[in-house]
Amino acid sequence: MTRRSRRPGPGDGVVGRLGWHRVTRLTVGQLRRPGVVVLLGFASMVLLVTVLLMLPVAHERGVTTSFREALFTATSAVCVTGLIVVDTPTYWSTFGEIVILSGIQFGGFGFMTSASLLGLLVARRMGLRTRVLTAAETRTLGVGDIRRVIRGVAVISFTVEALTAALLMLRFWLGHGQSPAGAAYHGVFHAVSAFNNAGFALYSDNLIGFATDPFICLPIAAAVIIGGIGFPVIFELRRELGTPRLWSVHTKTTVLTTALLLVGGTVAVTAFEWRNPGTLGPLSVPEKLLVGFFQGGVQPRTAGFNSLDYAQVHETSLLVTDGLMFIGGGSGGTAGGIKVTTFMLLLFAILAEVRGDPTVDAFGRQVPTSVLRQALSVALLGVALVGSATLALLAVSGLDLDRVLFEAASAFGTVGLSTGITAALPPAGQYILIALMFIGRIGPITMASALALKERHKLFRLPEERAIVG
């Protein structure tokens, strides 16, 4: 078997590289729950950005930033969401915008990835504990090549952001009359926001003013898709792009589901909004297709830029977008939601049950039961979180169900799309969204494991008994 076609085996990963006894010793301590470290790291960064945004230099003259406004903006930035309670370009100063941009970049990398990259740059080494924690956060199989993975994440991120920024700068400068310095600043800000799927923009109407400009929308859409597909998939595609038969089940599932959702979202939103006078109705056919692709296919995948006014869209489009935001993007990247692999694995499980198959298979491989249980747990926890948050928001705001559900799904999926009710929510409603954005970025399973008191290991099995289902 050649090296190119070799798949990870029992000897690979943390267990294979460190040995069973050594891994057992690691799991007895803090490394047993790396989610704790990731959770505390994100929480610390949110608090740091909050403090910086409360400084007088962070906002424009004549305004005063409350703790709630700073905390909401900081959480939205670090959790790469994009929901806002104040107008970004008019409320925050240049310093404040740079703080927000730094939070976005940190949140897109992830806590352990950012810390590991900083450690490599400063000390040029990583401890075993850091490697294991980073492997858990980046969904890496082993700890031996974490240095290469971290460098790869940094190179891909900065390369995509630099290319996107260059294209946007040229368009802002030559096509929209901005000064070279202003165009460069706007290009970098929106490129970083796009690749990290944040959705923050330096325009009061977000990107509505550029809705029909393909030289703005398409580079941003490309950066969003690349950032949201996940670093593990990017690494594999870089090695095996021309040989799809060698792709792992994860890569095949992610690429297929991403393509289907991009096409499906584009078709659905474009069709539903085709004659809507408040959205696509006045546009030409090419412009409708561009906006439909950008807004219906790309942005609900956790990006959050908007090129049309969601306060004017039909309820059918809102519901389609709710589903896309809840699913999200790829694992191990900058996207949120329950992830496309979770969604597709559950679909495979349903198809196997309908056919009466004893196992769940995907692309010529059997899916382990433990993976299916994890997918089911993530999906059901996501439904519970969005449902509970929607009920709470309805209770404190008195707004319509469709708009409140849209807001909750956007916060959980770390998307950032809104029908315009975020700033109008009462303080209790905004704190609910803050918690939902944080949980959505960390992940329901990571949050649950971080709060668990200890792991349980059963030494016995109970007798089986079937319950009636359906």
RODO-2510 file (C-alpha; in nm, 4 decimals, decimal comma):
residues 470
     n   res          X          Y          Z
     1     m     0,0000     0,0000     0,0000
     2     t     0,1428     0,3376    -0,0946
     3     r     0,1743     0,6224     0,1470
     4     r    -0,0792     0,8275    -0,0441
     5     s    -0,3557     0,5747     0,0086
     6     r    -0,2723     0,4848     0,3686
     7     r    -0,5527     0,5511     0,6144
     8     p    -0,5088     0,6080     0,9889
     9     g    -0,4994     0,2846     1,1798
    10     p    -0,5144     0,1768     1,5433
    11     g    -0,1536     0,2719     1,5902
    12     d    -0,2073     0,6290     1,4793
    13     g    -0,3325     0,9280     1,6740
    14     v    -0,2721     1,0129     2,0383
    15     v    -0,2878     0,6507     2,1531
    16     g    -0,0520     0,5166     1,8885
    17     r     0,2083     0,7895     1,9281
    18     l     0,2177     0,8034     2,3096
    19     g     0,1242     0,4508     2,4094
    20     w    -0,1765     0,3342     2,6078
    21     h    -0,0215     0,3801     2,9526
    22     r     0,0985     0,7289     2,8806
    23     v    -0,2386     0,8361     2,7441
    24     t    -0,4057     0,6915     3,0536
    25     r    -0,1886     0,9107     3,2747
    26     l    -0,2736     1,2149     3,0630
    27     t    -0,6463     1,1559     3,0820
    28     v    -0,6378     1,1387     3,4613
    29     g    -0,5478     1,5075     3,4811
    30     q    -0,6727     1,8144     3,3042
    31     l    -0,6060     1,6646     2,9627
    32     r    -0,9028     1,4388     3,0216
    33     r    -1,1294     1,7320     2,9398
    34     p    -0,9511     1,9666     2,6968
    35     g    -1,2845     2,1424     2,6508
    36     v    -1,2296     2,3073     2,9885
    37     v    -0,9139     2,4777     2,8665
    38     v    -1,0743     2,5835     2,5382
    39     l    -1,3813     2,7186     2,7184
    40     l    -1,1757     2,9206     2,9657
    41     g    -0,9525     3,0480     2,6866
    42     f    -1,2436     3,1802     2,4829
    43     a    -1,4062     3,3281     2,7937
    44     s    -1,0823     3,5071     2,8852
    45     m    -1,0498     3,6499     2,5355
    46     v    -1,4100     3,7712     2,5414
    47     l    -1,3479     3,9501     2,8705
    48     l    -1,0241     4,1053     2,7405
    49     v    -1,1936     4,2386     2,4264
    50     t    -1,4812     4,3654     2,6413
    51     v    -1,2432     4,5638     2,8596
    52     l    -1,0631     4,7086     2,5575
    53     l    -1,3911     4,8115     2,3943
    54     m    -1,4944     4,9958     2,7110
    55     l    -1,1893     5,2207     2,6919
    56     p    -1,2674     5,5790     2,5814
    57     v    -1,0316     5,5433     2,2840
    58     a    -1,2384     5,2530     2,1475
    59     h    -1,5484     5,4511     2,0566
    60     e    -1,6282     5,7768     1,8822
    61     r    -1,6606     6,1016     2,0741
    62     g    -1,9935     6,1760     2,2333
    63     v    -2,0897     5,8151     2,3051
    64     t    -2,0472     5,5997     2,6128
    65     t    -2,0106     5,2244     2,5903
    66     s    -2,1992     5,0194     2,8477
    67     f    -2,0709     4,6867     2,9730
    68     r    -2,3539     4,5054     2,7948
    69     e    -2,2774     4,6676     2,4587
    70     a    -1,9062     4,5932     2,4938
    71     l    -1,9697     4,2349     2,6086
    72     f    -2,2151     4,1682     2,3256
    73     t    -1,9766     4,3051     2,0619
    74     a    -1,6786     4,1210     2,2100
    75     t    -1,8663     3,7909     2,2223
    76     s    -1,9910     3,8394     1,8672
    77     a    -1,6360     3,9099     1,7476
    78     v    -1,4500     3,6341     1,9335
    79     c    -1,7244     3,3836     1,8529
    80     v    -1,7073     3,5017     1,4873
    81     t    -2,0801     3,5721     1,4717
    82     g    -2,1453     3,9255     1,3499
    83     l    -2,4601     4,0201     1,5408
    84     i    -2,4389     4,3810     1,6590
    85     v    -2,6250     4,6077     1,8994
    86     v    -2,4500     4,9271     1,7838
    87     d    -2,3543     5,0427     1,4348
    88     t    -1,9946     4,9300     1,3806
    89     p    -1,8645     5,2099     1,1494
    90     t    -2,0258     5,5021     1,3341
    91     y    -2,0007     5,3841     1,6942
    92     w    -1,6509     5,2390     1,7201
    93     s    -1,3296     5,4280     1,6522
    94     t    -1,0490     5,2909     1,4394
    95     f    -0,8933     5,1491     1,7566
    96     g    -1,2216     4,9824     1,8455
    97     e    -1,2525     4,8353     1,4964
    98     i    -0,8986     4,6947     1,5192
    99     v    -0,9843     4,5390     1,8566
   100     i    -1,2910     4,3790     1,6981
   101     l    -1,0811     4,2570     1,4047
   102     s    -0,8248     4,1073     1,6438
   103     g    -1,1025     3,9277     1,8301
   104     i    -1,2336     3,7899     1,5002
   105     q    -0,8904     3,6605     1,3995
   106     f    -0,8343     3,5037     1,7399
   107     g    -1,1790     3,3455     1,7420
   108     g    -1,1378     3,2123     1,3902
   109     f    -0,8079     3,0449     1,4762
   110     g    -0,9426     2,9080     1,8016
   111     f    -0,7946     2,9497     2,1466
   112     m    -0,5459     2,6635     2,1484
   113     t    -0,4463     2,7194     1,7844
   114     s    -0,3780     3,0863     1,8521
   115     a    -0,1862     3,0117     2,1707
   116     s     0,0170     2,7400     1,9980
   117     l     0,1012     2,9678     1,7059
   118     l     0,2151     3,2389     1,9472
   119     g     0,4254     2,9855     2,1355
   120     l     0,5928     2,8682     1,8157
   121     l     0,6693     3,2258     1,7144
   122     v     0,8091     3,3256     2,0546
   123     a     0,9624     3,0101     2,2033
   124     r     0,9724     2,7860     1,8931
   125     r     0,8531     2,4879     2,0923
   126     m     0,5341     2,3268     2,2219
   127     g     0,4844     2,1101     2,5269
   128     l     0,3059     1,7764     2,5226
   129     r     0,0040     1,9179     2,7042
   130     t    -0,0311     2,1973     2,4499
   131     r    -0,0035     1,9496     2,1632
   132     v    -0,2791     1,7266     2,2997
   133     l    -0,5122     2,0207     2,3669
   134     t    -0,4476     2,1664     2,0217
   135     a    -0,5072     1,8285     1,8598
   136     a    -0,8444     1,8114     2,0327
   137     e    -0,9451     2,1600     1,9207
   138     t    -0,8302     2,1250     1,5593
   139     r    -0,9743     1,7716     1,5211
   140     t    -0,6256     1,6387     1,4451
   141     l    -0,5695     1,2632     1,4664
   142     g    -0,2281     1,2763     1,6311
   143     v     0,0015     1,5052     1,8246
   144     g     0,3241     1,4327     1,6396
   145     d     0,2628     1,6785     1,3561
   146     i     0,0874     1,9567     1,5464
   147     r     0,3635     2,2046     1,4611
   148     r     0,3066     2,1410     1,0912
   149     v    -0,0712     2,1663     1,1366
   150     i    -0,0479     2,4972     1,3199
   151     r     0,1847     2,6408     1,0593
   152     g    -0,0455     2,5126     0,7874
   153     v    -0,3472     2,6800     0,9488
   154     a    -0,1581     3,0082     0,9717
   155     v    -0,0302     2,9926     0,6126
   156     i    -0,3709     2,9084     0,4664
   157     s    -0,5477     3,1717     0,6748
   158     f    -0,3122     3,4558     0,5960
   159     t    -0,2816     3,3583     0,2291
   160     v    -0,6568     3,3543     0,1693
   161     e    -0,7042     3,6721     0,3704
   162     a    -0,4228     3,8491     0,1830
   163     l    -0,5546     3,7521    -0,1613
   164     t    -0,9097     3,8493    -0,0689
   165     a    -0,7913     4,1778     0,0805
   166     a    -0,5935     4,2598    -0,2350
   167     l    -0,8938     4,1992    -0,4607
   168     l    -1,1251     4,3997    -0,2371
   169     m    -0,8743     4,6837    -0,2057
   170     l    -0,8466     4,7186    -0,5820
   171     r    -1,2244     4,7262    -0,6178
   172     f    -1,2801     4,9730    -0,3340
   173     w    -1,0047     5,1953    -0,4754
   174     l    -1,0643     5,1769    -0,8502
   175     g    -1,4357     5,0991    -0,8562
   176     h    -1,5757     5,2933    -0,5627
   177     g    -1,3463     5,5939    -0,5342
   178     q    -1,1904     5,5241    -0,1952
   179     s    -0,8394     5,6437    -0,1162
   180     p    -0,5643     5,3784    -0,1390
   181     a    -0,5208     5,3760     0,2399
   182     g    -0,8933     5,3578     0,3043
   183     a    -0,9392     5,0877     0,0425
   184     a    -0,6570     4,8821     0,1943
   185     y    -0,8062     4,9118     0,5436
   186     h    -1,1533     4,8160     0,4247
   187     g    -1,0110     4,5326     0,2175
   188     v    -0,8196     4,3810     0,5086
   189     f    -1,1097     4,4190     0,7529
   190     h    -1,3662     4,2522     0,5270
   191     a    -1,1221     3,9828     0,4136
   192     v    -1,0475     3,8774     0,7722
   193     s    -1,4156     3,8986     0,8610
   194     a    -1,5075     3,6862     0,5576
   195     f    -1,2491     3,4089     0,5973
   196     n    -1,3305     3,3755     0,9663
   197     n    -1,7038     3,3704     0,8872
   198     a    -1,7678     3,6688     1,1149
   199     g    -1,9904     3,8962     0,9052
   200     f    -1,8762     4,2274     1,0570
   201     a    -1,8717     4,5077     0,8007
   202     l    -1,7632     4,8710     0,7985
   203     y    -2,0869     4,9929     0,6395
   204     s    -2,4093     5,0727     0,8203
   205     d    -2,6107     4,8628     0,5731
   206     n    -2,3495     4,5837     0,5819
   207     l    -2,2995     4,4912     0,2135
   208     i    -2,6397     4,5906     0,0752
   209     g    -2,4750     4,8763    -0,1116
   210     f    -2,2554     4,6239    -0,2970
   211     a    -2,5259     4,3614    -0,3560
   212     t    -2,4905     4,3684    -0,7349
   213     d    -2,1121     4,4125    -0,7477
   214     p    -1,9548     4,0741    -0,8287
   215     f    -1,6032     4,2083    -0,7666
   216     i    -1,6969     4,2596    -0,4010
   217     c    -1,9400     3,9737    -0,3425
   218     l    -1,7552     3,6884    -0,5158
   219     p    -1,4156     3,7293    -0,3391
   220     i    -1,5967     3,7526    -0,0065
   221     a    -1,8068     3,4471    -0,0935
   222     a    -1,4954     3,2493    -0,1877
   223     a    -1,3236     3,3401     0,1404
   224     v    -1,6349     3,2427     0,3351
   225     i    -1,6579     2,9023     0,1667
   226     i    -1,2870     2,8247     0,2120
   227     g    -1,2894     2,9318     0,5764
   228     g    -1,6102     2,7469     0,6535
   229     i    -1,5186     2,4135     0,4977
   230     g    -1,2733     2,3341     0,7775
   231     f    -0,8943     2,3088     0,7977
   232     p    -0,8818     1,9250     0,8008
   233     v    -1,0638     1,9202     0,4666
   234     i    -0,8433     2,1960     0,3236
   235     f    -0,5287     2,0042     0,4203
   236     e    -0,6565     1,6856     0,2581
   237     l    -0,7753     1,8589    -0,0573
   238     r    -0,4370     2,0239    -0,0908
   239     r    -0,2729     1,6803    -0,0937
   240     e    -0,5323     1,4740    -0,2795
   241     l    -0,7286     1,7238    -0,4886
   242     g    -0,6882     1,5224    -0,8074
   243     t    -0,7665     1,1828    -0,6519
   244     p    -1,1134     1,1944    -0,4908
   245     r    -1,1096     0,8154    -0,4394
   246     l    -0,8417     0,8659    -0,1722
   247     w    -1,0423     1,1247     0,0207
   248     s    -1,1478     1,0315     0,3712
   249     v    -1,5147     0,9869     0,4600
   250     h    -1,5019     1,3190     0,6447
   251     t    -1,3762     1,5076     0,3402
   252     k    -1,6200     1,3396     0,1023
   253     t    -1,9095     1,4109     0,3360
   254     t    -1,8098     1,7734     0,3910
   255     v    -1,7518     1,8542     0,0243
   256     l    -2,0706     1,6816    -0,0937
   257     t    -2,2944     1,8349     0,1724
   258     t    -2,1432     2,1788     0,1275
   259     a    -2,2072     2,1678    -0,2471
   260     l    -2,5645     2,0467    -0,1991
   261     l    -2,6449     2,3157     0,0566
   262     l    -2,4859     2,5892    -0,1535
   263     v    -2,6961     2,4931    -0,4535
   264     g    -3,0090     2,4213    -0,2508
   265     g    -2,9921     2,7470    -0,0557
   266     t    -2,9297     2,9484    -0,3702
   267     v    -3,2207     2,7930    -0,5576
   268     a    -3,4643     2,8176    -0,2670
   269     v    -3,3982     3,1780    -0,1665
   270     t    -3,3772     3,2986    -0,5268
   271     a    -3,7075     3,1309    -0,6112
   272     f    -3,8902     3,2557    -0,3023
   273     e    -3,7618     3,6140    -0,3414
   274     w    -3,7733     3,6358    -0,7222
   275     r    -4,0735     3,8726    -0,7353
   276     n    -4,0399     4,0281    -0,3885
   277     p    -4,0291     4,4064    -0,4469
   278     g    -3,8345     4,4539    -0,1244
   279     t    -3,5497     4,2201    -0,2165
   280     l    -3,4835     4,0632    -0,5589
   281     g    -3,7842     4,1946    -0,7491
   282     p    -3,6292     4,5150    -0,8959
   283     l    -3,3026     4,3439    -1,0002
   284     s    -3,2073     4,2029    -1,3395
   285     v    -3,1744     3,8265    -1,3855
   286     p    -2,7915     3,8166    -1,3474
   287     e    -2,8169     4,0392    -1,0397
   288     k    -3,0859     3,8146    -0,8899
   289     l    -2,8658     3,5102    -0,9396
   290     l    -2,5668     3,6850    -0,7826
   291     v    -2,7609     3,8018    -0,4770
   292     g    -2,9363     3,4657    -0,4499
   293     f    -2,6040     3,2814    -0,4486
   294     f    -2,4360     3,5238    -0,2102
   295     q    -2,7264     3,5527     0,0301
   296     g    -2,9102     3,2235    -0,0057
   297     g    -2,6233     2,9817    -0,0567
   298     v    -2,3119     3,1282     0,1038
   299     q    -2,3953     3,3577     0,3934
   300     p    -2,6271     3,1293     0,5944
   301     r    -2,3286     2,8918     0,6153
   302     t    -2,2259     3,0944     0,9284
   303     a    -2,0813     3,4014     0,7523
   304     g    -2,3423     3,6692     0,8276
   305     f    -2,2827     3,9341     0,5636
   306     n    -2,6077     4,0511     0,4128
   307     s    -2,6617     4,1973     0,0675
   308     l    -3,0389     4,2204     0,1070
   309     d    -3,2647     4,3441     0,3858
   310     y    -3,3862     4,0462     0,5884
   311     a    -3,6632     4,2581     0,7336
   312     q    -3,8204     4,2474     0,3837
   313     v    -3,7795     3,8778     0,2966
   314     h    -4,0666     3,6287     0,2896
   315     e    -4,1246     3,3921     0,5809
   316     t    -4,0396     3,0993     0,3527
   317     s    -3,6915     3,2403     0,2944
   318     l    -3,6483     3,2979     0,6677
   319     l    -3,7347     2,9348     0,7376
   320     v    -3,4928     2,8055     0,4719
   321     t    -3,2209     3,0271     0,6160
   322     d    -3,3010     2,9014     0,9674
   323     g    -3,2249     2,5471     0,8543
   324     l    -2,9036     2,6427     0,6760
   325     m    -2,7788     2,8425     0,9749
   326     f    -2,8546     2,5559     1,2115
   327     i    -2,6572     2,3085     0,9968
   328     g    -2,3605     2,5437     0,9550
   329     g    -2,0313     2,4543     0,7883
   330     g    -1,7413     2,2107     0,8223
   331     s    -1,5755     2,0822     1,1379
   332     g    -1,2380     2,2106     1,2522
   333     g    -1,2752     2,5485     1,0811
   334     t    -1,4290     2,8883     1,1401
   335     a    -1,7902     2,7803     1,0860
   336     g    -2,0579     2,7206     1,3474
   337     g    -2,3802     2,5215     1,3627
   338     i    -2,4079     2,1490     1,4214
   339     k    -2,1769     2,1022     1,1178
   340     v    -2,2459     1,9459     0,7789
   341     t    -2,0941     1,6100     0,8759
   342     t    -2,3345     1,5803     1,1687
   343     f    -2,6292     1,6521     0,9405
   344     m    -2,5209     1,4068     0,6707
   345     l    -2,4340     1,1260     0,9142
   346     l    -2,7822     1,1482     1,0606
   347     l    -2,9216     1,1335     0,7078
   348     f    -2,7129     0,8219     0,6389
   349     a    -2,8488     0,6689     0,9605
   350     i    -3,2072     0,7385     0,8534
   351     l    -3,1475     0,5855     0,5108
   352     a    -2,9900     0,2763     0,6701
   353     e    -3,2895     0,2369     0,9007
   354     v    -3,5344     0,2773     0,6140
   355     r    -3,3505     0,0091     0,4143
   356     g    -3,3237    -0,2191     0,7160
   357     d    -2,9432    -0,2269     0,7076
   358     p    -2,7779    -0,3493     1,0302
   359     t    -2,4998    -0,0896     1,0005
   360     v    -2,4675     0,2665     0,8784
   361     d    -2,2359     0,2943     0,5790
   362     a    -2,0935     0,6013     0,4067
   363     f    -1,8788     0,6042     0,0938
   364     g    -1,7728     0,2422     0,1305
   365     r    -1,6942     0,2663     0,5019
   366     q    -1,8923     0,1691     0,8108
   367     v    -1,9688     0,4549     1,0478
   368     p    -1,8890     0,3653     1,4115
   369     t    -2,1795     0,3667     1,6563
   370     s    -1,9926     0,6102     1,8815
   371     v    -1,9770     0,8658     1,5985
   372     l    -2,3501     0,8304     1,5341
   373     r    -2,4222     0,8817     1,9046
   374     q    -2,2091     1,1947     1,9027
   375     a    -2,3853     1,3277     1,5927
   376     l    -2,7254     1,2621     1,7480
   377     s    -2,6180     1,4296     2,0731
   378     v    -2,4884     1,7394     1,8950
   379     a    -2,8040     1,7727     1,6851
   380     l    -3,0464     1,7237     1,9745
   381     l    -2,8515     1,9574     2,2022
   382     g    -2,8588     2,2154     1,9233
   383     v    -3,2344     2,1795     1,8854
   384     a    -3,2775     2,2114     2,2617
   385     l    -3,0602     2,5221     2,2804
   386     v    -3,2262     2,7003     1,9894
   387     g    -3,5724     2,6013     2,1101
   388     s    -3,5090     2,7122     2,4676
   389     a    -3,3528     3,0396     2,3556
   390     t    -3,6411     3,1083     2,1184
   391     l    -3,8935     3,0495     2,3968
   392     a    -3,7009     3,2766     2,6325
   393     l    -3,6688     3,5516     2,3700
   394     l    -4,0411     3,5316     2,2981
   395     a    -4,1135     3,5696     2,6685
   396     v    -3,8945     3,8768     2,7211
   397     s    -3,9483     4,0549     2,3882
   398     g    -4,3028     3,9870     2,2691
   399     l    -4,1824     3,9801     1,9058
   400     d    -4,3025     3,7492     1,6274
   401     l    -4,1932     3,3863     1,6321
   402     d    -4,0333     3,3879     1,2862
   403     r    -3,8019     3,6790     1,3701
   404     v    -3,7121     3,5506     1,7156
   405     l    -3,6378     3,2009     1,5819
   406     f    -3,4237     3,3541     1,3087
   407     e    -3,2247     3,5496     1,5694
   408     a    -3,1743     3,2437     1,7907
   409     a    -3,0647     3,0228     1,5002
   410     s    -2,8261     3,2942     1,3826
   411     a    -2,6680     3,3268     1,7267
   412     f    -2,6333     2,9513     1,7818
   413     g    -2,4888     2,8988     1,4341
   414     t    -2,2531     3,1958     1,4878
   415     v    -2,3898     3,3402     1,1637
   416     g    -2,4749     3,7026     1,2351
   417     l    -2,7725     3,7485     1,0038
   418     s    -3,0579     3,9440     1,1571
   419     t    -3,3961     4,0876     1,0681
   420     g    -3,2948     4,4027     1,2546
   421     i    -3,4283     4,3231     1,6020
   422     t    -3,0969     4,2647     1,7836
   423     a    -3,0518     4,6187     1,9141
   424     a    -3,4228     4,6451     1,9964
   425     l    -3,4210     4,3419     2,2253
   426     p    -3,4399     4,4106     2,5996
   427     p    -3,1190     4,3599     2,7989
   428     a    -3,2312     4,0117     2,9074
   429     g    -3,2787     3,9132     2,5427
   430     q    -2,9324     4,0378     2,4486
   431     y    -2,7744     3,8415     2,7328
   432     i    -2,9553     3,5319     2,6046
   433     l    -2,7965     3,5879     2,2631
   434     i    -2,4556     3,6387     2,4253
   435     a    -2,4821     3,2993     2,5948
   436     l    -2,6096     3,1375     2,2755
   437     m    -2,3237     3,2782     2,0651
   438     f    -2,0671     3,1558     2,3162
   439     i    -2,2170     2,8082     2,3397
   440     g    -2,2565     2,7939     1,9624
   441     r    -1,8854     2,8681     1,9089
   442     i    -1,7544     2,6351     2,1777
   443     g    -1,9945     2,3600     2,0781
   444     p    -2,2667     2,1848     2,2791
   445     i    -2,0580     1,8734     2,3371
   446     t    -1,7481     2,0726     2,4423
   447     m    -1,9573     2,2840     2,6768
   448     a    -2,1202     1,9797     2,8321
   449     s    -1,7866     1,8031     2,8837
   450     a    -1,6320     2,1178     3,0290
   451     l    -1,9071     2,1453     3,2895
   452     a    -1,9129     1,7753     3,3747
   453     l    -1,7800     1,6919     3,7194
   454     k    -1,6118     1,3711     3,6140
   455     e    -1,6172     1,0959     3,3594
   456     r    -1,8091     0,7792     3,4384
   457     h    -1,6921     0,4332     3,3429
   458     k    -1,9497     0,1561     3,3856
   459     l    -1,8157    -0,1768     3,5034
   460     f    -2,1354    -0,3618     3,4145
   461     r    -2,4062    -0,3859     3,1484
   462     l    -2,7795    -0,3927     3,2125
   463     p    -3,0079    -0,6448     3,0385
   464     e    -3,1531    -0,5201     2,7107
   465     e    -3,5205    -0,4412     2,6603
   466     r    -3,6720    -0,2823     2,3490
   467     a    -3,8991     0,0187     2,3807
   468     i    -4,1690     0,0995     2,1264
   469     v    -4,0438     0,3686     1,8858
   470     g    -4,2872     0,5723     1,6775
***
